[in-house]
């Protein structure tokens, strides 16, 4: 198997090294793992693509490339340039430093990389490591994802819906709980949740030059979502798996709106 991996934390991020090990296990001794990752951190860029300016790409080593662009740019570069003669069988994005559960999903460059792969018709999985008191003091804060990641990916390859027959292809969002590997309770297939009252905001800052800047600040991450949703499962010690599609339609609203407007 030929696997393309990317992330949004940058090519030198520790989570990418964890993902390389996961991918190597899945690819097997006869497979290949290709890395095309952002040259610099791209957290929070979502599904952004560099549509109005070129993306510089540099070879860093054997099957290893850095691109000055977003994770989605990296996936496009991997498919249509680096691996154009023999495209990947699977795209993995992550392992992100921090969760991409609930509202974080909508901002995540990690998710954006997986989404772009799915739009290109390729199987794709995003992987993220939740942070909290249970793992921030561990020698390896990625312990849960490092130990359980390959098994989750293999299970999705064996049992996930990878059909390309019609519409938007499914991709998968995996979040590992904020705990030690031994404390992982299992895996739960759940919906995307919403942390009530949690919002991004801005904090003003005045530079020494006198200019005024704004930092973006995230909300509390220890707020559980509704039962049977991602962050609730993660905070209870479970790996969450959420099937996703690039379809923003509110399907439950269609019929009522048709009656009202048509």
Phi and psi restraints in degrees (value plus and minus 20) as a CYANA .aco file:
   2 UNK   PHI    -124.7   -84.7
   2 UNK   PSI     101.4   141.4
   3 UNK   PHI    -139.3   -99.3
   3 UNK   PSI     110.6   150.6
   4 UNK   PHI    -120.9   -80.9
   4 UNK   PSI     109.7   149.7
   5 UNK   PHI    -142.1  -102.1
   5 UNK   PSI     128.9   168.9
   6 UNK   PHI    -166.9  -126.9
   6 UNK   PSI    -197.6  -157.6
   7 UNK   PHI    -183.2  -143.2
   7 UNK   PSI    -196.1  -156.1
   8 UNK   PHI    -138.7   -98.7
   8 UNK   PSI     -22.3    17.7
   9 UNK   PHI    -107.7   -67.7
   9 UNK   PSI     -27.5    12.5
  10 UNK   PHI      85.4   125.4
  10 UNK   PSI     140.1   180.1
  11 UNK   PHI     -87.1   -47.1
  11 UNK   PSI     -40.0     0.0
  12 UNK   PHI    -119.2   -79.2
  12 UNK   PSI     -11.9    28.1
  13 UNK   PHI     -90.9   -50.9
  13 UNK   PSI     121.7   161.7
  14 UNK   PHI     -82.4   -42.4
  14 UNK   PSI     -51.4   -11.4
  15 UNK   PHI     -85.9   -45.9
  15 UNK   PSI     -48.4    -8.4
  16 UNK   PHI     -88.0   -48.0
  16 UNK   PSI     -57.3   -17.3
  17 UNK   PHI     -83.3   -43.3
  17 UNK   PSI     -59.4   -19.4
  18 UNK   PHI     -81.8   -41.8
  18 UNK   PSI     -63.3   -23.3
  19 UNK   PHI     -86.5   -46.5
  19 UNK   PSI     -55.7   -15.7
  20 UNK   PHI     -79.2   -39.2
  20 UNK   PSI     -60.6   -20.6
  21 UNK   PHI     -88.6   -48.6
  21 UNK   PSI     -60.1   -20.1
  22 UNK   PHI     -81.6   -41.6
  22 UNK   PSI     -67.2   -27.2
  23 UNK   PHI     -83.9   -43.9
  23 UNK   PSI     -58.8   -18.8
  24 UNK   PHI     -83.0   -43.0
  24 UNK   PSI     -58.3   -18.3
  25 UNK   PHI     -83.7   -43.7
  25 UNK   PSI     -63.8   -23.8
  26 UNK   PHI     -89.6   -49.6
  26 UNK   PSI     -61.1   -21.1
  27 UNK   PHI     -86.4   -46.4
  27 UNK   PSI     -53.3   -13.3
  28 UNK   PHI      60.0   100.0
  28 UNK   PSI     153.5   193.5
  29 UNK   PHI     -83.7   -43.7
  29 UNK   PSI     -44.0    -4.0
  30 UNK   PHI    -118.5   -78.5
  30 UNK   PSI     -19.3    20.7
  31 UNK   PHI    -113.0   -73.0
  31 UNK   PSI    -196.7  -156.7
  32 UNK   PHI    -157.7  -117.7
  32 UNK   PSI     122.9   162.9
  33 UNK   PHI    -137.1   -97.1
  33 UNK   PSI     101.7   141.7
  34 UNK   PHI    -130.0   -90.0
  34 UNK   PSI     115.8   155.8
  35 UNK   PHI    -132.1   -92.1
  35 UNK   PSI     104.0   144.0
  36 UNK   PHI    -151.9  -111.9
  36 UNK   PSI      83.9   123.9
  37 UNK   PHI    -149.5  -109.5
  37 UNK   PSI     138.1   178.1
  38 UNK   PHI     -80.5   -40.5
  38 UNK   PSI     120.5   160.5
  39 UNK   PHI     -86.1   -46.1
  39 UNK   PSI     -49.8    -9.8
  40 UNK   PHI    -152.8  -112.8
  40 UNK   PSI     142.1   182.1
  41 UNK   PHI     -77.5   -37.5
  41 UNK   PSI     117.4   157.4
  42 UNK   PHI    -149.4  -109.4
  42 UNK   PSI      10.5    50.5
  43 UNK   PHI     -81.3   -41.3
  43 UNK   PSI     118.8   158.8
  44 UNK   PHI      63.0   103.0
  44 UNK   PSI     -11.9    28.1
  45 UNK   PHI    -106.7   -66.7
  45 UNK   PSI     -25.0    15.0
  46 UNK   PHI      41.0    81.0
  46 UNK   PSI    -155.5  -115.5
  47 UNK   PHI    -117.9   -77.9
  47 UNK   PSI       7.0    47.0
  48 UNK   PHI     -79.1   -39.1
  48 UNK   PSI     119.4   159.4
  49 UNK   PHI    -144.9  -104.9
  49 UNK   PSI     130.9   170.9
  50 UNK   PHI    -105.5   -65.5
  50 UNK   PSI      54.6    94.6
  51 UNK   PHI     -97.8   -57.8
  51 UNK   PSI     -45.3    -5.3
  52 UNK   PHI    -127.3   -87.3
  52 UNK   PSI     -18.6    21.4
  53 UNK   PHI    -170.3  -130.3
  53 UNK   PSI     135.4   175.4
  54 UNK   PHI     -92.0   -52.0
  54 UNK   PSI     140.7   180.7
  55 UNK   PHI    -132.5   -92.5
  55 UNK   PSI      97.1   137.1
  56 UNK   PHI     -97.6   -57.6
  56 UNK   PSI     117.3   157.3
  57 UNK   PHI    -150.4  -110.4
  57 UNK   PSI     119.3   159.3
  58 UNK   PHI    -153.7  -113.7
  58 UNK   PSI     119.7   159.7
  59 UNK   PHI    -100.4   -60.4
  59 UNK   PSI     104.5   144.5
  60 UNK   PHI    -123.0   -83.0
  60 UNK   PSI     -34.1     5.9
  61 UNK   PHI     152.5   192.5
  61 UNK   PSI    -193.5  -153.5
  62 UNK   PHI     -82.0   -42.0
  62 UNK   PSI      98.8   138.8
  63 UNK   PHI      35.9    75.9
  63 UNK   PSI      15.2    55.2
  64 UNK   PHI    -158.8  -118.8
  64 UNK   PSI     100.6   140.6
  65 UNK   PHI    -154.9  -114.9
  65 UNK   PSI     126.5   166.5
  66 UNK   PHI    -136.0   -96.0
  66 UNK   PSI     114.3   154.3
  67 UNK   PHI    -142.3  -102.3
  67 UNK   PSI     118.6   158.6
  68 UNK   PHI    -104.4   -64.4
  68 UNK   PSI      54.9    94.9
  69 UNK   PHI    -187.7  -147.7
  69 UNK   PSI    -191.9  -151.9
  70 UNK   PHI    -101.2   -61.2
  70 UNK   PSI     150.2   190.2
  71 UNK   PHI     -78.0   -38.0
  71 UNK   PSI     -59.4   -19.4
  72 UNK   PHI     -83.5   -43.5
  72 UNK   PSI     -59.5   -19.5
  73 UNK   PHI     -78.7   -38.7
  73 UNK   PSI     -61.9   -21.9
  74 UNK   PHI     -84.0   -44.0
  74 UNK   PSI     -59.8   -19.8
  75 UNK   PHI     -85.0   -45.0
  75 UNK   PSI     -64.1   -24.1
  76 UNK   PHI     -80.6   -40.6
  76 UNK   PSI     -62.7   -22.7
  77 UNK   PHI     -84.0   -44.0
  77 UNK   PSI     -61.0   -21.0
  78 UNK   PHI     -84.0   -44.0
  78 UNK   PSI     -64.5   -24.5
  79 UNK   PHI     -94.3   -54.3
  79 UNK   PSI     -64.4   -24.4
  80 UNK   PHI    -121.3   -81.3
  80 UNK   PSI     -22.8    17.2
  81 UNK   PHI    -152.2  -112.2
  81 UNK   PSI     -89.0   -49.0
  82 UNK   PHI     -79.8   -39.8
  82 UNK   PSI     -62.9   -22.9
  83 UNK   PHI    -135.9   -95.9
  83 UNK   PSI       4.6    44.6
  84 UNK   PHI     -81.3   -41.3
  84 UNK   PSI     -50.1   -10.1
  85 UNK   PHI     -99.3   -59.3
  85 UNK   PSI     -39.5     0.5
  86 UNK   PHI    -173.5  -133.5
  86 UNK   PSI      63.1   103.1
  87 UNK   PHI     -81.3   -41.3
  87 UNK   PSI     140.2   180.2
  88 UNK   PHI     -90.1   -50.1
  88 UNK   PSI     135.6   175.6
  89 UNK   PHI    -109.1   -69.1
  89 UNK   PSI     -39.8     0.2
  90 UNK   PHI    -174.4  -134.4
  90 UNK   PSI     123.8   163.8
  91 UNK   PHI    -139.8   -99.8
  91 UNK   PSI     109.0   149.0
  92 UNK   PHI    -138.5   -98.5
  92 UNK   PSI     118.8   158.8
  93 UNK   PHI    -146.6  -106.6
  93 UNK   PSI     106.4   146.4
  94 UNK   PHI     115.3   155.3
  94 UNK   PSI    -170.2  -130.2
  95 UNK   PHI     -95.0   -55.0
  95 UNK   PSI     102.1   142.1
  96 UNK   PHI     -88.9   -48.9
  96 UNK   PSI     123.7   163.7
  97 UNK   PHI    -105.3   -65.3
  97 UNK   PSI      72.8   112.8
  98 UNK   PHI     100.2   140.2
  98 UNK   PSI     135.9   175.9
  99 UNK   PHI     -96.4   -56.4
  99 UNK   PSI     132.5   172.5
 100 UNK   PHI    -142.3  -102.3
 100 UNK   PSI      28.5    68.5
 101 UNK   PHI    -115.1   -75.1
 101 UNK   PSI     145.5   185.5
 102 UNK   PHI      31.6    71.6
 102 UNK   PSI    -155.7  -115.7
 103 UNK   PHI     -86.6   -46.6
 103 UNK   PSI     -41.1    -1.1
 104 UNK   PHI     -79.6   -39.6
 104 UNK   PSI     -49.1    -9.1
 105 UNK   PHI     -74.2   -34.2
 105 UNK   PSI     -57.5   -17.5
 106 UNK   PHI     -94.2   -54.2
 106 UNK   PSI     -41.4    -1.4
 107 UNK   PHI    -119.7   -79.7
 107 UNK   PSI     -34.3     5.7
 108 UNK   PHI     -92.4   -52.4
 108 UNK   PSI     106.5   146.5
 109 UNK   PHI     -89.8   -49.8
 109 UNK   PSI     -49.3    -9.3
 110 UNK   PHI     -79.9   -39.9
 110 UNK   PSI     -66.8   -26.8
 111 UNK   PHI     -84.9   -44.9
 111 UNK   PSI     -60.1   -20.1
 112 UNK   PHI     -78.9   -38.9
 112 UNK   PSI     -57.7   -17.7
 113 UNK   PHI     -84.8   -44.8
 113 UNK   PSI     -64.8   -24.8
 114 UNK   PHI     -86.6   -46.6
 114 UNK   PSI     -59.3   -19.3
 115 UNK   PHI     -82.4   -42.4
 115 UNK   PSI     -62.4   -22.4
 116 UNK   PHI     -83.0   -43.0
 116 UNK   PSI     -60.2   -20.2
 117 UNK   PHI     -80.2   -40.2
 117 UNK   PSI     -63.2   -23.2
 118 UNK   PHI     -83.9   -43.9
 118 UNK   PSI     -59.3   -19.3
 119 UNK   PHI     -85.0   -45.0
 119 UNK   PSI     -45.7    -5.7
 120 UNK   PHI    -105.5   -65.5
 120 UNK   PSI     -18.6    21.4
 121 UNK   PHI      65.3   105.3
 121 UNK   PSI       0.0    40.0
 122 UNK   PHI    -131.8   -91.8
 122 UNK   PSI     124.4   164.4
 123 UNK   PHI     -79.7   -39.7
 123 UNK   PSI     115.5   155.5
 124 UNK   PHI    -167.0  -127.0
 124 UNK   PSI     123.6   163.6
 125 UNK   PHI    -157.5  -117.5
 125 UNK   PSI     111.5   151.5
 126 UNK   PHI    -120.4   -80.4
 126 UNK   PSI     117.0   157.0
 127 UNK   PHI    -148.8  -108.8
 127 UNK   PSI     114.1   154.1
 128 UNK   PHI    -159.8  -119.8
 128 UNK   PSI     127.4   167.4
 129 UNK   PHI    -127.8   -87.8
 129 UNK   PSI      93.6   133.6
 130 UNK   PHI     -85.2   -45.2
 130 UNK   PSI     124.1   164.1
 131 UNK   PHI    -134.7   -94.7
 131 UNK   PSI     122.5   162.5
 132 UNK   PHI    -192.5  -152.5
 132 UNK   PSI    -196.8  -156.8
 133 UNK   PHI     -78.0   -38.0
 133 UNK   PSI     -44.4    -4.4
 134 UNK   PHI     -97.2   -57.2
 134 UNK   PSI     -32.9     7.1
 135 UNK   PHI    -157.9  -117.9
 135 UNK   PSI     -28.3    11.7
 136 UNK   PHI     -87.0   -47.0
 136 UNK   PSI     -42.5    -2.5
 137 UNK   PHI    -120.4   -80.4
 137 UNK   PSI     -15.2    24.8
 138 UNK   PHI     -92.7   -52.7
 138 UNK   PSI     133.7   173.7
 139 UNK   PHI     -80.8   -40.8
 139 UNK   PSI     -55.7   -15.7
 140 UNK   PHI    -143.4  -103.4
 140 UNK   PSI      83.6   123.6
 141 UNK   PHI     -88.3   -48.3
 141 UNK   PSI     -35.3     4.7
 142 UNK   PHI    -114.1   -74.1
 142 UNK   PSI      -2.7    37.3
 143 UNK   PHI     -74.3   -34.3
 143 UNK   PSI     -66.1   -26.1
 144 UNK   PHI     -83.3   -43.3
 144 UNK   PSI     -64.8   -24.8
 145 UNK   PHI     -91.1   -51.1
 145 UNK   PSI     -56.3   -16.3
 146 UNK   PHI     -84.3   -44.3
 146 UNK   PSI     -60.2   -20.2
 147 UNK   PHI    -103.0   -63.0
 147 UNK   PSI     -49.3    -9.3
 148 UNK   PHI    -130.7   -90.7
 148 UNK   PSI     -28.7    11.3
 149 UNK   PHI     -81.9   -41.9
 149 UNK   PSI     -67.8   -27.8
 150 UNK   PHI     -82.7   -42.7
 150 UNK   PSI     -58.7   -18.7
 151 UNK   PHI     -85.9   -45.9
 151 UNK   PSI     -59.7   -19.7
 152 UNK   PHI     -87.0   -47.0
 152 UNK   PSI     -64.8   -24.8
 153 UNK   PHI     -81.4   -41.4
 153 UNK   PSI     -65.5   -25.5
 154 UNK   PHI     -82.8   -42.8
 154 UNK   PSI     -59.5   -19.5
 155 UNK   PHI     -82.7   -42.7
 155 UNK   PSI     -60.0   -20.0
 156 UNK   PHI     -88.6   -48.6
 156 UNK   PSI     -57.8   -17.8
 157 UNK   PHI     -82.7   -42.7
 157 UNK   PSI     -55.1   -15.1
 158 UNK   PHI     -99.4   -59.4
 158 UNK   PSI     -52.8   -12.8
 159 UNK   PHI    -144.2  -104.2
 159 UNK   PSI     -28.0    12.0
 160 UNK   PHI     -93.5   -53.5
 160 UNK   PSI     145.7   185.7
 161 UNK   PHI    -112.6   -72.6
 161 UNK   PSI      87.3   127.3
 162 UNK   PHI    -131.5   -91.5
 162 UNK   PSI       0.6    40.6
 163 UNK   PHI     -87.3   -47.3
 163 UNK   PSI     129.7   169.7
 164 UNK   PHI    -144.9  -104.9
 164 UNK   PSI       4.8    44.8
 165 UNK   PHI     -88.2   -48.2
 165 UNK   PSI     -62.0   -22.0
 166 UNK   PHI    -179.2  -139.2
 166 UNK   PSI     129.5   169.5
 167 UNK   PHI      51.5    91.5
 167 UNK   PSI    -181.7  -141.7
 168 UNK   PHI     -98.9   -58.9
 168 UNK   PSI     113.5   153.5
 169 UNK   PHI     -92.6   -52.6
 169 UNK   PSI     121.7   161.7
 170 UNK   PHI     -93.1   -53.1
 170 UNK   PSI     118.3   158.3
 171 UNK   PHI    -147.8  -107.8
 171 UNK   PSI     153.2   193.2
 172 UNK   PHI    -147.3  -107.3
 172 UNK   PSI     118.8   158.8
 173 UNK   PHI    -130.5   -90.5
 173 UNK   PSI      97.2   137.2
 174 UNK   PHI    -135.2   -95.2
 174 UNK   PSI     108.9   148.9
 175 UNK   PHI    -144.9  -104.9
 175 UNK   PSI     108.3   148.3
 176 UNK   PHI    -114.0   -74.0
 176 UNK   PSI     120.4   160.4
 177 UNK   PHI     -90.7   -50.7
 177 UNK   PSI     138.9   178.9
 178 UNK   PHI    -102.2   -62.2
 178 UNK   PSI      47.8    87.8
 179 UNK   PHI    -172.7  -132.7
 179 UNK   PSI     150.9   190.9
 180 UNK   PHI     -87.4   -47.4
 180 UNK   PSI     135.8   175.8
 181 UNK   PHI     -75.0   -35.0
 181 UNK   PSI     -60.6   -20.6
 182 UNK   PHI     -87.7   -47.7
 182 UNK   PSI     -38.7     1.3
 183 UNK   PHI    -115.7   -75.7
 183 UNK   PSI     -19.5    20.5
 184 UNK   PHI     -85.2   -45.2
 184 UNK   PSI     107.7   147.7
 185 UNK   PHI    -106.7   -66.7
 185 UNK   PSI     -36.1     3.9
 186 UNK   PHI     122.1   162.1
 186 UNK   PSI    -180.4  -140.4
 187 UNK   PHI    -142.0  -102.0
 187 UNK   PSI     119.0   159.0
 188 UNK   PHI    -147.7  -107.7
 188 UNK   PSI     111.8   151.8
 189 UNK   PHI    -110.3   -70.3
 189 UNK   PSI      95.7   135.7
 190 UNK   PHI    -160.1  -120.1
 190 UNK   PSI     146.6   186.6
 191 UNK   PHI    -104.3   -64.3
 191 UNK   PSI     143.8   183.8
 192 UNK   PHI     -86.7   -46.7
 192 UNK   PSI     114.2   154.2
 193 UNK   PHI    -121.3   -81.3
 193 UNK   PSI    -194.8  -154.8
 194 UNK   PHI    -160.8  -120.8
 194 UNK   PSI     100.9   140.9
 195 UNK   PHI     -99.3   -59.3
 195 UNK   PSI      90.3   130.3
 196 UNK   PHI     -80.9   -40.9
 196 UNK   PSI     108.3   148.3
 197 UNK   PHI      60.0   100.0
 197 UNK   PSI     -20.1    19.9
 198 UNK   PHI    -114.8   -74.8
 198 UNK   PSI     103.2   143.2
 199 UNK   PHI    -159.6  -119.6
 199 UNK   PSI     133.9   173.9
 200 UNK   PHI     -96.1   -56.1
 200 UNK   PSI     130.9   170.9
 201 UNK   PHI    -166.1  -126.1
 201 UNK   PSI    -196.5  -156.5
 202 UNK   PHI    -144.3  -104.3
 202 UNK   PSI     129.9   169.9
 203 UNK   PHI    -144.6  -104.6
 203 UNK   PSI     102.2   142.2
 204 UNK   PHI     -93.2   -53.2
 204 UNK   PSI     129.9   169.9
 205 UNK   PHI    -166.8  -126.8
 205 UNK   PSI     114.1   154.1
 206 UNK   PHI    -124.9   -84.9
 206 UNK   PSI     101.9   141.9
 207 UNK   PHI     -95.8   -55.8
 207 UNK   PSI     141.3   181.3
 208 UNK   PHI     -75.7   -35.7
 208 UNK   PSI     -45.9    -5.9
 209 UNK   PHI     -94.4   -54.4
 209 UNK   PSI     -29.9    10.1
 210 UNK   PHI      75.2   115.2
 210 UNK   PSI     -28.8    11.2
 211 UNK   PHI     -94.2   -54.2
 211 UNK   PSI     127.8   167.8
 212 UNK   PHI    -122.0   -82.0
 212 UNK   PSI     110.5   150.5
 213 UNK   PHI    -145.4  -105.4
 213 UNK   PSI     144.6   184.6
 214 UNK   PHI    -144.2  -104.2
 214 UNK   PSI     109.5   149.5
 215 UNK   PHI    -114.7   -74.7
 215 UNK   PSI     119.8   159.8
 216 UNK   PHI    -105.8   -65.8
 216 UNK   PSI     112.0   152.0
 217 UNK   PHI    -139.5   -99.5
 217 UNK   PSI     112.9   152.9
 218 UNK   PHI    -102.8   -62.8
 218 UNK   PSI     147.2   187.2
 219 UNK   PHI    -110.3   -70.3
 219 UNK   PSI     159.3   199.3
 220 UNK   PHI     -82.1   -42.1
 220 UNK   PSI     113.4   153.4
 221 UNK   PHI    -118.4   -78.4
 221 UNK   PSI     -24.6    15.4
 222 UNK   PHI    -114.9   -74.9
 222 UNK   PSI      -1.8    38.2
 223 UNK   PHI    -112.9   -72.9
 223 UNK   PSI     101.6   141.6
 224 UNK   PHI     -94.3   -54.3
 224 UNK   PSI     127.7   167.7
 225 UNK   PHI    -111.5   -71.5
 225 UNK   PSI    -194.6  -154.6
 226 UNK   PHI     -84.3   -44.3
 226 UNK   PSI     139.1   179.1
 227 UNK   PHI     -75.2   -35.2
 227 UNK   PSI     128.5   168.5
 228 UNK   PHI      43.3    83.3
 228 UNK   PSI      10.0    50.0
 229 UNK   PHI    -148.0  -108.0
 229 UNK   PSI     150.9   190.9
 230 UNK   PHI     -81.7   -41.7
 230 UNK   PSI     -78.9   -38.9
 231 UNK   PHI     -83.4   -43.4
 231 UNK   PSI     -54.3   -14.3
 232 UNK   PHI     -82.0   -42.0
 232 UNK   PSI     -63.5   -23.5
 233 UNK   PHI     -84.2   -44.2
 233 UNK   PSI     -64.8   -24.8
 234 UNK   PHI     -81.3   -41.3
 234 UNK   PSI     -64.7   -24.7
 235 UNK   PHI     -90.7   -50.7
 235 UNK   PSI     -37.2     2.8
 236 UNK   PHI    -111.5   -71.5
 236 UNK   PSI     -15.3    24.7
 237 UNK   PHI      75.7   115.7
 237 UNK   PSI      -8.5    31.5
 238 UNK   PHI    -124.6   -84.6
 238 UNK   PSI     128.2   168.2
 239 UNK   PHI     -96.5   -56.5
 239 UNK   PSI     107.3   147.3
 240 UNK   PHI    -119.2   -79.2
 240 UNK   PSI     119.4   159.4
 241 UNK   PHI    -145.7  -105.7
 241 UNK   PSI     101.7   141.7
 242 UNK   PHI    -145.5  -105.5
 242 UNK   PSI      96.7   136.7
 243 UNK   PHI     -92.7   -52.7
 243 UNK   PSI     117.5   157.5
 244 UNK   PHI    -155.6  -115.6
 244 UNK   PSI     137.0   177.0
 245 UNK   PHI    -158.3  -118.3
 245 UNK   PSI     134.9   174.9
 246 UNK   PHI    -103.0   -63.0
 246 UNK   PSI      37.8    77.8
 247 UNK   PHI    -149.0  -109.0
 247 UNK   PSI      89.9   129.9
 248 UNK   PHI    -113.1   -73.1
 248 UNK   PSI     -12.2    27.8
 249 UNK   PHI     -83.7   -43.7
 249 UNK   PSI     112.6   152.6
 250 UNK   PHI    -105.7   -65.7
 250 UNK   PSI      63.9   103.9
 251 UNK   PHI     -79.1   -39.1
 251 UNK   PSI     -52.2   -12.2
 252 UNK   PHI     -89.3   -49.3
 252 UNK   PSI     -32.9     7.1
 253 UNK   PHI    -117.6   -77.6
 253 UNK   PSI     -31.6     8.4
 254 UNK   PHI     -81.3   -41.3
 254 UNK   PSI     -71.1   -31.1
 255 UNK   PHI     -83.7   -43.7
 255 UNK   PSI     -65.8   -25.8
 256 UNK   PHI     -83.6   -43.6
 256 UNK   PSI     -58.9   -18.9
 257 UNK   PHI     -90.8   -50.8
 257 UNK   PSI     -54.1   -14.1
 258 UNK   PHI     -81.0   -41.0
 258 UNK   PSI     -64.2   -24.2
 259 UNK   PHI     -82.0   -42.0
 259 UNK   PSI     -60.5   -20.5
 260 UNK   PHI     -94.6   -54.6
 260 UNK   PSI     -56.5   -16.5
 261 UNK   PHI    -123.7   -83.7
 261 UNK   PSI     -42.2    -2.2
